[in-house]
Amino acid sequence: MSTPRTLVGPPAPFASEPPMSSPLPRRAWRAPALLPLLLSACLSPEAGVDRTVVEGQIDIPAVIFSEQEAGIGVNDDPLNGALSDLGELRYANLRVLGRALCFRQRPNGTPTGDADWYLLRATSSGPINLTLLYDAGAGASGDTAALDTGGAGPEDQRYLLSVYDMAQLDESGIPALLFEGPTDGAGGAFVAPIEVPAGAELLIGVQAGAATVGAADYELQIDGFDPNAAGFKAGIYAGATLDDRGAPLGGAAAELFVDDPSTRTRSAPFRAYGTTPVTRVDDTPEVGEQLAKAYVWAGNFPDLNAGITAGTMFSSTPVEIDADVEGQVRLRWIDREIRPRFTVSVDTVQPIVVGWEETDTEPNNVEVDANYSVVSGSPQALPPASGPGFVDIVRGRVDFPAADPSWAGENDSFTLSVPEGMGVVATLSWADTAYNLDMNWNAADGTILGAGWDVGDVNPERFDTIANYGVVLEPGTTYTLTLLPWSGPVGGVDYELTLEWLAP
C-alpha cells in the first residue's frame, strides 16, 4: 500500500488513501479547516486581544395549550378524529390546561365521565414523564377503599390516564398501549413514566371518573425530551436578523438545563469568551475590529456557523449586547443571588416547507473510482432546487445483492442544480439499522467535494455544504449526490433523502 496523500484545492477537507480495487474502502477524512471559534463549544479568550466575557442564560419556555371544548363530545372520539392536536413534542415542556365537564363511573370503578384526548407527535425517543395535576381535596389520604362502591373515595376527583402509540397498530387497527393507570391515591399529582418509541404518535387520554364536583379543571404536564443532549448553544453575531447574522463572533454551549417547577421553563447558563471577529487566510488567523454592538442568538444549531434548518429550535428575537466592554462579566446581584444579566429565549421551531418530492428511478447507477470520483454512469436528474427555506425530498431503495458490498454493485445517484447561489443540507436516513448507507457529493467534473460519512458515519448521515465545507452551490453547475451500500445483509433498504436549501 502506498503512502496516503492529501487532495489539494478547495475545499480540500480530507486526507486520502492510495487507490484500491473495488470494493472501495472509505477513507479517514480530516474535518475542514473551519474558524477556531466554530470548532469548540466553549471558547477561550485570546490573550492581549479580547478579554470580553459574555455570560447569560438560555431559556426554553414551556408551551401552554388550553383545551377548547364547548361541550361533551368535542374531543372524546379519537379514532374518528375528535381530539385536540398538540403538535410536536421536542425539548420544551408542555402544559395542557384542561377541564373535565362531568364525572361518573360504573360500580366496578371504571371511569365513564368526560374523556379528553390529545395527539402529540414525538420528534425523538426516550423516557419522559406525564404529570396530571388536579384538586384531590384537603382530606385526601390515598385510601382507595371507598372506590369499591363507585364512590369518589377520599380524593375529591378521580381520573384514568391512558397513553397509546398511534404509529403502532395491531391487526385490528388498535394502537399500542404504552401506559394506563388510575390516579387513586396520588394526592393531586399523578405521574406516569413513558418510554417514547422512535416515530411515536402519542394519543393521550384523560378520562374523568367519580368526584364530589360536577366539573373540574386539571393540568396535564408533558415533559419534553432531555435538552442536555440536544446541543443547545448561544452564538454572538453582528446581525440582528436571520438574513444578516453573518459569521459568529463567539459563542458557547449551554451548561446544565434545569426545570423551574412552577413555570416548567428549562434554563441553562452559558459563558462565552471574546466578541472579536476572526477570519482565516491561508491557515493564518486574522483578528478584525471589535464591534460596539452584537446580538446573541440561541438554539440547538448543529454548529454556530450553520444555517437554521427545518426542525431547529431557536430564539425568534436575539438579545442586543455591548460587545466592546473588555473584561466584563455580565452578572448582577438580585436578592442576594448572582443572576445572569440577560436571557435568550428559545421559543421558535423552524418549520418544514416541502418543495418537490421524487422517487428514485432505475437505472441511476454510477461508477466511483478509488479517489471517490464519479467516472461514468447515468445519474438521475432531479428538478432544480426549490430554493432557500424549502425541503425537497427523494425516496428510494438501495438493493444489496451480496452482504456487506462496501460500495460494490448497485447504488443510486442523482444530479442537483440550483437557480441561484445557495447552500444545501443533505440528510440521508433509513429505517433498518441492520444496513449502513453512505452519501458522496461530487463536483461537475466528478471529483469528490464532501460526504455524509465524513461528517458522521451515522444514521441519518448529514452534511451542510456551507457549514462543513464552506461551499455555496452556483447556478449553471451540475453536482452529483450518490447513495452507496456499505454494510448489511443480502436484501435491501428503503431510504429518504432530504435536501434543505439555505441562503448563502
Secondary structure, 3 states (H helix, E strand, C coil): CCCCEECCCCCCCCEECCCCCCCCCCCCCCCCCCCHHHHCCECCCECCCECCEEEEEEEECCEEEECCCCCCCCCCEHHHCECEEEEEECCCCEEEEEEECCCCECCCCCECCCEEEEEEEECCCEEEEEEEECCCCCCCCCCCHHHHHCCCCCCCEEEEEEEEEEEEECCCCCEEEEEEEECCCCCCEEEEEEEECCCCEEEEEEEEEEECCCCEEEEEEECCCCHHHCCCEEEEECCCCCCCCCCCCEEEECCCCEECCCCCCEEEEEEEECCCCEEEECCEEEECCCCCEEEEEEECCCCCCCCCCCCCEECCCCEEEECCCCCCCCEEEECCEEEECCEEECCEECCCCEEEEEECCCCCCEEECCCCCEEEECCEECCCCCCCCCEEEEEEEEEECCCCCCCCCCCEEEEECCCCCEEEEEEEEECCCCCEEEEEEECCCCCEEEEHHHHCCCCCEEEEHHHHHCCCECCCCCEEEEEEEEECCCEEEEEEEEEEEECC
